[in-house]
Amino acid sequence: MKKWWTRLVALLLACGMLAGCAGKQPAPSPSLVTEKDNGKQEPYQIGLLQYRETNDLNSVREAFMSRLEEWGYDDAQVVIDYQNAEGQKDKAASICKQFVKDGADMIVALSTPAAQEAVAAVQNTNIRVVFAGENNAETTLGIKNSDRPEGNITGVAGQIPVSQTIDLALKGNAGLKKLGLLYSGGETSVNAVLEEARSYCNGKGVEIAEKAVNSDGEIPQAAAQLCAETDALLTVADDALAAAASKIAEEAKKAKKPWYAGSASLVREGALAAVGLDYSELGRTAADMAVELMAGKQVSQVPVEFLRTGEIYFNQETQAELDITFSEEVMREANFMVKEA
């Protein structure tokens, strides 16, 4: 894993346990407790907020929890209050306010809307926020210096390689003239990715037709309209669209148009292909950052991490139905996904 060894050493040093730990996962200090306002010594409290139920965010959460276990944290040291906002902004805000009221030491926020509500809730407190899944922390979270984050916010950003996805679409159809771009109008974190897609397509001579959806109910119709108007459909990483993956796949299948997505989980649901991030790595990296903070580092000493490298994923069943051929070189690099029973 990228930067794994560097971060491992940093964590070991932060925990004061570098000596004697070679060859195994270290365990943090068993005395990790915090003193509350009432004078009581209690385990470290983490509020874990997932904005909605998607396979990608589930992968982030599960990897985060597993990584903490690898570090040796148990309920006597760290208590995690996991909550799911079910895609509702007001509910996410309420959950974060309750975390603050309950005396959380840290909020771990999965996805941009969750991070935004966490940042708002911890204003004028000492509670730290670790985000995972954000695309553009400077714009959406106000972090001006990623190397030395100001305030109490840091985390791991997953920057979607959308230009690589467009290149993949062109390899499958060199005559691609018009690309349909579907995204959620409420997801401000995708703006930079959208601008990259527009600019890159312009440079390649590919026209773009866009549709922004503002509710889950609009997604199937918008997908159907774009498929009817274009040669292929493209979606970027977007929690709302991920939750409606099966409906998008159905519309693309009916129109016999390839759907290129932003993650492996959407390929599993029926998209033809994706150049996507490893969401489990997002979760593991976020956990390592949380450990550094729990071990005593200041937020300014824990830089924002950027995961940029994507892998190619294909759904062979969809590919066979569309009869689209890619070069042997592309297929050799690919991972193949199947829909889970």
Buried (B, 14 or more C-beta within 10 A) or exposed (E): EBEEEEBBEBBBEBBEBBEEEEEEEBBBBEEBBEEEEEEEEEBBBBBBBBBBBBBBBBBBBEBBBEBBEBBBBEEEBBBBBEBBBEBBBEBBBBBBBBBBEEBBBBBBBBBBBBBBBBBEBBEEEEBBBBBBBBBBBBBBBEBEEBEBBEBBBBBBBBBBBBBBBBBBBBBBBEEBEBBBBBBBEBBBBBBBBBEBBBEBBEEBEBEBBBBBBEEBEBBBEBBBBBBEBBBBBBBBBBBBBBBBBEBBBBBBBEBEBBBBBBBBBBBBBBBBBBBBBBBBBBBBBBBBBBBBBBBEBEBBBBBBBBBEEBBBBBBBBBBEBBEBEBEEEBBEEBEBBEEEE
